[in-house]
């Protein structure tokens, strides 16, 4: 009898610890792990002038990443227009500035219509039991191969075959970003981190944002140009943060 109660409790905890995703076209419920890698930041678009970086095929759907496993699948999103595609990590051994969350092929930049001067992307790892929507217009042969090998429950296809019109991002939009250092449960801990950064670096634009009663975010910024943003980001290297993010300010 005790064993039955124990098993039931374990199953209940597992189910409530997962995020349920219910699509309009299907009643299937997919459980999405909460610990998948996710990062918002600037990408480096590969070109032949990059020093000490192995060649990344121009027309490939491959990326270089520092922490994700080789051959792992990722979803790359352009937050500016909502376009995304599936790519694969070719290597995690390449050495490049920590300011960039990845190195992308020029094809990926082109298909996502990234602003070359401001290539802001979100990288999301595709792990077991996760799900994503693949656009028909972006489902290339290479991408299909990646998708077939990706450890996912299913790939849903949305009919988004609209005429492809390249949208140029208006240059009038103000450049404004902040660095998200971390989220803390206690306000005191957030203040300790803020004080430590202030003491150990030359960074002065520090603030704490209260997101809820149990969530306090340490932010650096805002920055109105990419140079000052990059300088402050790299100033944090000595702290060895695992996953610093760059957030676009509204």
N, C-alpha and C positions, 0 to 999 in steps of 0.2 A: 504493500500500500504506500509506504514511504517513497519507494522508487518511482511510483506513478506520479506522485505529487512533485518530486524533484524534476522529473522529465518534463512535466507540464510547465513548471516554472521556468525551466531553461528555454523551452520553445517560446513561451510568452515574452521573455526578455529579449530574445533574438528578433522576434517579429516587431516589437515596439521600438527596437534600436535601429531599424532600417527605415529608409524613406520610401514610401509607396508612390509609384508613378502610374497613373491611369490614363491611357490615351483615349482620344475620342473615337477612333476607329476600332478599338479593340478593348475588351473588358479585361485583358490580361494585365495582371499586376506584376511589375518588375521591381525587385529590391535593389536599391542602389547603395553601394558601400559609401560610408562617409569619409573614409580615409584616403580617397584617391587624390593624386597630385593635381593641383590647380594653381596657376600663376598668371597674374596680369602684369604686363610689362612691355618693354621695348625689345623687338627682335633685331637681329643683324641680318641684312639680306646679303647672301653670298655674292662675291664678285672675285675675279681673278687677282685683284690687287691686295687681297687679305693675306697677311704674312703668316707663315707657319700654320696654315690651315689646309688640310687635305681637300682636294677638289670635290665639290658637291655639284653633281650633274644639274645643269641649268633647267632641264625639263622634267626633273624627277619630283616625286612627292616625298622627299626625304628631308630630315632636319638633323642638326647637331644639337645635343643637349648635354648638360653637365652631370645630371643626377639620374635621369631615367635610363632604364636598361636598354641595351642595344636591341633593335628589332621590335621594341614595344610600340604599340599604336597610340596615337594621340589625336585629339580633335583640336584644330587650330581655328580660332574664331576672331573675326575682325569686329570689335564692339561698335565701330562707327556705322556699319551697314548690316550687321547681323549675319554676314556670309561666313561659312565655315566649310572645312573639308577634313578628310582623314589623311594623316601622314604617318610616316614611320621614322623612328630614331635610327639613324645610320651608325652613329657612334656617340659615345659619351666620354671620349678620350681627348677631344680637341680642346685646346686652351684658348680661351677668349675672355674678355672682361666680364666680371660678374654682373655688370649693369644690364647685360642682355640676357633674356631668359632662353634664347635659342638662336641658332643660325638657320635661316630658311633659304630654300632654293628660290631663284627669281620667278619660277613658275608659280609657286605658292603665293608669293607677293602679288603677282599679276592676277591670278584667279580670285584672290580675296579683295582685290582692288585696294591694296594698302597704300597709304600715303607714304611715299618713299622718304620724305623728310621727317616723318613722324610715324614709323611702323609699329603701332601699338596693337598688341595681340593678347589673347588669352589662350594659354596652353592647358589642356585637360587630358589627363591620362585615361585611356580606355582600359578598364580592368574587368575582371571576371564579374558577370552579372550586371554590368552597367549597360546603358542603352543610349543611343543617339539617333538623330534623324539625318539621313543622307539625302541631299538634294539631287534629283535626277540630272540636272544640268551640270553638276559637279562630280558625277559618278564616272570617272575615267576608268579605262581598263586597269591601269596600275592601282587605282584606288580600290577597285573591286577586289583585286588580289589581296591588298592590305586588309580590307574588311572581312574577307573570307577567313583570313588567318587570325584576325583579332578575336580575343576570348570574350565574346559578347553573346547575350541571350538572343538578340535579334536586331536587325537593322530595318527601320521603317523608312519607306520612300515617300516623300512628299512630292506631289506634282507641282513643281515650281518652275516649269519650263517657260519662263517669260523671256522676252527679247532682251538680250544682254546689252545694256547701255551703260557704258562706263561713267560713273559719277565722280566728278572731281570734287574733292573735299574743299570747301570754301576756305580760302586763306585768311578770311576775316575772323574765323574762329580763334579765340584766344588760347594760347598754349598755357595750360595750367594743370599741374600734377602735384601729387603729394606722395611721400614714401610711407607705406604702412609697415611699421616695425613689427608690431604684434598686438594681439588682443589678450587682455588679462581678466581674470575672474574678480580680483580685488583691486580697488582703486589705489590702495597703498603700494601694491606691487607695480602698478603702472607708473606711479610717481618715482619709485626707486629706479626703474629703467630709464625714465626721462632724465633724472638727475645724473645717472651714470654716464649716459651719452653726452650730456652737457659738460661733464667734468673731463671725459677722456677724448673728446673730439672738439673741433672748432665749430660744430653745428650749433646754431642758435634758434632756428625756426622749429621749435618743438612745442607740441601741444597734446593734450589728452582729450579725446572725444568719448563722451558717455553714450554708449549705444543702448544699454539697458541697465538694470540694477546689478547685473552680474557680468557685464561686459564693458571693459574700458580699453579703448584703442589708443596706442601711442602712434602719433603721426609726425612726420617732418615735412615742412613746407608751408604754404604752397610755393612752387617754383614756376617762373614765367619764361624760362629758357632751358634748353636741354643741357647746356654746359654746366650750369649751377646744379641742376638735378643730378647729373652724372657724378659731379665732384662730391656731392654730399652722400650719394649712394656708395661710392667707392671708399668714402671716409669711414664707412661702417664695416669694412672688411675685417678689421681686427676683432669684431664681436662674433664672427663666424655664425651669423644667423642662417638658418636652414632655407628659409623661403620668404625673403623680402619681396613685397609687391609694390608696384607703382599704380596708384589710383588716379584716374582722371577726375578732376574737379568739375562739377556741374556749373 
